[in-house]
Amino acid sequence: MRTLIIAEKPNAGREIAEALGVHKKFDGGLESDTYVVSWAAGHLVTLKEPHEYREDWKNWSFETLPILPERYELKVSSKETQKQFNILKKLLNSKDINRVVNACDAGREGELIFDYIYRLSGSKVPAFRLWTSAALTADAIKREFEKLKPIEDFNGLRLAARARSTADWTIGLNSTRAITLAAQKNGSKGVFSVGRVQTPTLYFILA
């Protein structure tokens, strides 16, 4: 049985593999008798678009607002990322893997990237967290692998990451559509993008 390690980006995955003596290459990662190292290459998985829940949500109209799914669902973010997700999904459900380590960046987004991949894969393999803000030197990697923690220890951060993601989706999508439709009703053209971060930031810049 082997441990699967998922890094956030290919370069981080290769640094971890080098530190742990994992050198045999395969399409999408590296492996040894003990470890399999692969990576997310950023946000492989994201929230579904409105029309993927309901066909009528594809059309921009006041009648369909607000768009509020009963349950926020996940999808592979693009055709370009499908291949790497398939590699991870196969590994996460392999009988050869007895645990997985989230080695994505230490922070809320790193937690979300792993969480979305893990959930969409349907894997039930026990998950652990490699958490370090130190540079990924060989010594730091080896040291932190001696201190892996169960993924459940990070439930609060993971839920905060999900909340941020769904809030951005809900606020950005509904506000953008509402303001764009109102502006177009008064003769304006184009899309008026609204976001939880971008809109107040632009206000501070222009005020």
LUMROSE-769709 format. One record per residue (C-alpha): residue in one letter; residue number from 0; y, x, z. Coordinates in steps of 0.25 Angstrom, whole numbers, plus 2048, in hexadecimal, padded with zeros to 3 digits. Each point is the difference from the previous one (the first is absolute). Layout:
% residues N
   mimi   tidren     y     x     z
      A      NUM     Y     X     Z
...
% end
This chain:
% residues 207
   mimi   tidren     y     x     z
      M        0   800   800   800
      R        1   80E   805   7FD
      T        2   80E   7FD   804
      L        3   80A   7FB   7F6
      I        4   80E   805   801
      I        5   80C   7F9   7F9
      A        6   80D   807   7FE
      E        7   80D   7FA   7FB
      K        8   801   809   7F4
      P        9   7F8   80A   7F8
      N       10   807   80C   805
      A       11   7FE   7FC   80F
      G       12   7F1   7FD   7FD
      R       13   7FE   80E   7FA
      E       14   806   807   80C
      I       15   7F7   7F8   809
      A       16   7F4   803   7F7
      E       17   803   80F   800
      A       18   802   801   80F
      L       19   7F2   7F9   802
      G       20   7F9   808   7F6
      V       21   7FE   7F5   7F6
      H       22   800   805   7F2
      K       23   7F7   7F9   7F7
      K       24   809   7F7   7F6
      F       25   7FD   7F2   7FB
      D       26   808   7F7   7F9
      G       27   80B   7FB   80A
      G       28   7FC   80A   80C
      L       29   7F8   80B   806
      E       30   7F3   800   808
      S       31   7F7   808   808
      D       32   7F3   7FD   808
      T       33   809   7FB   80C
      Y       34   80D   7FB   7FA
      V       35   805   7F8   7F4
      V       36   80F   801   7FD
      S       37   808   7F7   7F7
      W       38   80E   7FB   800
      A       39   809   7F3   7FE
      A       40   80A   806   7F6
      G       41   80B   7F8   807
      H       42   7FF   7F1   800
      L       43   7F3   7FC   7F9
      V       44   800   7F2   806
      T       45   80B   7F6   801
      L       46   803   7F2   803
      K       47   7FD   7F6   7F5
      E       48   80B   7FA   7F7
      P       49   804   7F1   801
      H       50   7F9   7FC   7F4
      E       51   7F3   806   805
      Y       52   800   7F5   80B
      R       53   805   7F4   7F8
      E       54   804   7FF   7F1
      D       55   80D   7F8   803
      W       56   805   80C   808
      K       57   801   808   7F3
      N       58   80C   7F7   7FC
      W       59   80E   803   807
      S       60   805   7F3   805
      F       61   806   7FA   80C
      E       62   7F5   7F6   801
      T       63   7F6   80B   803
      L       64   808   807   80B
      P       65   7FD   805   80A
      I       66   7F3   806   7FC
      L       67   7F8   802   80C
      P       68   7F1   803   7FE
      E       69   7F7   7FA   80B
      R       70   7F9   80E   801
      Y       71   805   80D   7F9
      E       72   7F6   806   7F7
      L       73   7FE   80D   7FB
      K       74   7FE   806   7F2
      V       75   7FF   80E   7F9
      S       76   80E   803   7FD
      S       77   7FF   804   7F1
      K       78   7F6   803   7F5
      E       79   803   80F   802
      T       80   7FC   800   80F
      Q       81   7F3   7F7   7FD
      K       82   7F7   80C   7FD
      Q       83   804   807   80D
      F       84   7FE   7F4   808
      N       85   7F2   7FD   7FA
      I       86   7FC   80E   805
      L       87   805   7FE   80E
      K       88   7F9   7F2   800
      K       89   7F3   806   7FC
      L       90   801   80B   80B
      L       91   804   7F6   80A
      N       92   7F4   7F8   7FE
      S       93   7F6   80B   7FE
      K       94   7F4   801   809
      D       95   802   80F   800
      I       96   80D   7FE   808
      N       97   7FF   7FD   80F
      R       98   80F   801   803
      V       99   80E   801   7F9
      V      100   80C   807   805
      N      101   80E   7FC   7FD
      A      102   807   80D   7FD
      C      103   80C   7F9   7F9
      D      104   80E   805   805
      A      105   803   7FE   80F
      G      106   809   7F3   800
      R      107   801   7F2   7FC
      E      108   7FE   801   7F1
      G      109   7F4   809   802
      E      110   7FA   7F6   808
      L      111   803   7F5   7F6
      I      112   7FA   808   7F4
      F      113   7F3   802   807
      D      114   7FF   7F2   806
      Y      115   802   7F9   7F2
      I      116   7F6   809   7FA
      Y      117   7F6   7FE   80B
      R      118   802   7F1   800
      L      119   7FF   7FD   7F1
      S      120   7F4   809   7FF
      G      121   7F8   7F7   80A
      S      122   7FB   80C   807
      K      123   7FA   7FE   80E
      V      124   7FE   80F   803
      P      125   806   805   80D
      A      126   80E   805   7FE
      F      127   808   80C   808
      R      128   80E   805   7FF
      L      129   804   80F   7FD
      W      130   80E   800   806
      T      131   809   80C   7FF
      S      132   80F   802   7FD
      A      133   7FD   80F   7FF
      A      134   7FF   807   7F2
      L      135   7F2   7FF   7FA
      T      136   7FC   80F   803
      A      137   7F1   803   801
      D      138   802   802   80F
      A      139   807   7F3   802
      I      140   7F6   7F8   7F8
      K      141   7F4   806   808
      R      142   807   7FD   80D
      E      143   803   7F2   7FD
      F      144   7F2   7FD   7FB
      E      145   7FB   803   80E
      K      146   80A   7F5   805
      L      147   7FD   7F4   7F7
      K      148   803   7F2   806
      P      149   7FA   7F3   7FD
      I      150   808   7F8   7F6
      E      151   802   7F5   80A
      D      152   809   809   808
      F      153   80A   7FE   7F5
      N      154   7FF   7F1   7FF
      G      155   80F   7FE   804
      L      156   805   809   7F5
      R      157   7F7   7FA   7F6
      L      158   805   7F2   803
      A      159   80E   805   800
      A      160   7FD   806   7F2
      R      161   7FB   7F3   7FB
      A      162   80B   7F8   806
      R      163   80A   809   7F8
      S      164   7F9   7FF   7F3
      T      165   7FF   7F1   801
      A      166   80E   7FF   804
      D      167   805   808   7F5
      W      168   7F8   7F7   7F6
      T      169   805   7F3   806
      I      170   80E   804   802
      G      171   802   808   7F3
      L      172   7F9   7F6   7F7
      N      173   806   7F3   805
      S      174   80E   805   802
      T      175   800   807   7F2
      R      176   7FB   7F3   7F9
      A      177   80A   7F7   808
      I      178   80C   809   7FE
      T      179   7FD   802   7F1
      L      180   7FE   7F1   7FD
      A      181   80D   7FD   807
      A      182   807   80A   7F8
      Q      183   7FA   7FC   7F3
      K      184   804   7F2   803
      N      185   80E   805   801
      G      186   7FF   807   7F3
      S      187   7FC   80E   804
      K      188   7F5   808   7F9
      G      189   7F5   809   804
      V      190   7F8   801   80D
      F      191   807   803   80E
      S      192   7F7   808   808
      V      193   800   7FE   80F
      G      194   7F8   808   80A
      R      195   7FF   801   80F
      V      196   805   80F   7FF
      Q      197   807   801   7F3
      T      198   80A   7F4   802
      P      199   805   804   80E
      T      200   801   80F   7FB
      L      201   808   7FC   7F4
      Y      202   809   7F8   809
      F      203   803   80D   809
      I      204   802   808   7F3
      L      205   80A   7F7   7FA
      A      206   807   7FA   80C
% end
